Amino acid sequence: MSSRSVPTPQGDLFGGPQPGRLHRLFFALVPSAGEREGLRHRAEDLKAAFPQARWVSPERYHLTLHFLGESDGPREDMVRTACDAMQGWQPEPVGITLDHLLCLGNPKNPALTLAALAPSPAVVAFWRNLQQRLLRAGFKQHVGRSFVPHLTLAYVPPRTAPVDVPPVVLHPQGVHLLQSIEGEADYDLLGEWPLG
């Protein structure tokens, strides 16, 4: 996955911060390089069925675990709190089987996703463990209450009908704290905790 270290904020011509660039902070699982390549091939196989889709770069493939919030600029306090919440956690590795193609999210601009409609008990327990850590750390407004593991392959027109797909099994190697910045192609990698 292409990511950058946290940049020094670039100011405007008068030295002030750039206003209004939306920052989104989230924990995610990221496929390995080999898994990303397999997913890229899967996306290539689907392109004929979805000719109007806008395809996601494989470097951006991820499974969001918990979205922590968005702001008009960097929130170092939230980053520190999120990192603190991970202290002492030693989660076991999990395998995630994505066996459905679903359209999720905004009905006007749905995401075409590989998803797990019935995640394994181990995956659910892994997600709940992180959820409890984040709730204790104070992330009460944004932490999700339910979990459908999914990985976005593309964005498609409204009312797109999914097709059947063979399952994909991913074995993420770590939990990543990522930040997306409006207008930036890459995510900022703010923290990484290995599994196992």
N, C-alpha and C positions, 0 to 999 in steps of 0.2 A: 504494500500500500504506500502510495506516495504521501508523505507528510513532511511537515516542516517543524523545526523548533520554533518556540514562541518568538515572533519578531519584535523588534523595538517599534513601538507605535510611530507611524510616519505622520507628521503633522501637515497642516495645510501651508500655504505660502507664508503665512504670518506666524507660524510656529505653534499653532493650536492643534488639538487632535481632530481627526476627520470625523465629522458628525454623522450619525445615522447609519453607520454600517452595522448591520445586525450580526451579533455574535451568538452562536448557539453552542451550548455545552452539553455533552452526553457521554455516557459509558457505552462501549460497544465491544463486540467480538469481531475480529478481523480474520478472514481466511488467510491461509498461508499462500505463498507465491504459487505453489503447485495447484492449490485449490482454486485460486483466482484464474489460473490458466484453464482449468477444467470448466469453470463457470463462464469464462469468455467463449469457449467452444459451445457451451449450452446456449448462450445468447445468440451466437452466430446461427445455430440451428433454428432458432425461433424467428429470425428476422423476416423470413418470407411470409410467416403468418401474421406479422405485425408491421406492415410496411410504413405506417405513419408514426411509429414509435420514435422517441428520442432516447437513445441508448446511453446508459451510464458507463463511464470509463471503468474498467476493471480495477484501477487503482483506488476507486472510491467504494468498492464493495465492502459492506459491513452489515452486521446485525445489531441494531440498537437494543441495548438492555434497558437503560433508563435515561430519559431526557431530563436534564436538570434545569433548563431555563434558557431564556434569550434576553439579550440586552443590547443597547446601542453602542456598547464598547466593551473592552475586556473587563472581567470581574475577577480580579486576583483573589478576593476573599472567597468566592465560590470555588475557585480552583483549589485553594488551600484546604477548604473544608472537605471537598471531594477527595483529595489525596489523603487527608487525615482519616477519613472514613475507611480507607483501604488498609490502614495500618494493622498488622497482625493477622490479616485474612490470608489463609492458604487454601484456596479452593482446589478441589480435585478436577482433573480434566473431564470434559463432557463431549459427547458426540451428538450432533444435532442433525436429524434427518429432515430435509426439506422436500416434501412430496406432493405439493400442490402449487399450481400457478394461480395467484389471486390478484385482483385489482383492489388496492387498498388506498386509504387516505382521501384526499380532496376529490369529491365526485367530478369536479370540473377539470381536474388534471390528475387522474389516478395514477398511482405507481403500479407497475407490473412487477410482481414479487414472486420469488420462490419462497414458500411458506410451509410451516409445520402446524397443521390444524390440531394435532394431538401430540404435543411435545412429551417426551418421556418424563417420568417422575424425577429423575436425576436432573434434567434440565430445568424443570419447574423449581426444584429445591435450590439449585444454584442461583436462579433469578431471585427467588424469595429471600435468600440469604443476603444478597446484595441490596435488595429493597429494604430490609430491616436495618442494615448498616446506614443507609442513606437517610431513612426516616429518623433514626437516632441522632444523626449528624445535623438534622434540621431541614432537610429537603422535603418538606411536607406538601408543598403545593404542586410540584411537578412530577414527583416519582409516580410511575405507572401503578395501576391496581390490577391490571391483567396483562398477559403476555402471549402474543402470537409471534413466535420467532419468524422473522422474514428478512429477505435480502432483496433490495430493489435492483432490478435489471434494467428498467426503462420507465419512461412516462408515456402514457398512451391516451388517445382521445376518449372522451366519456362513452360509457356503455360498450366498451370493448369486451368481447367475450373471451375468457381464458381458454386454453387448450390443455389436454392431459400431458403430463411430463413424467419421465422416469425419475425416481427419487435421487437426491444428491445428499451425501453424508459429509458433514464438515467436522473437523477436529481442531477447533481454535486452540492456539498455544498460549493465549494471554487475554487479559481484560485491558482495554485501552480507554483512556480518558481523552476524548477528542473535542476539538473546537472547530466549527465551521464559521467562516466569515463571509458575509455577503459579497459576491463578486470575485471571490478567490476560488481557484480551481482545486487546490489541495486543502486537506485538513491539517490543523496544527495538532501534533501529538504532544499532549501535556503530561501524560503518565502512562506507564505500562506495568502490569503485574502478571507474572507468568503463572500458568496453571500447573499444578502438580509439583 
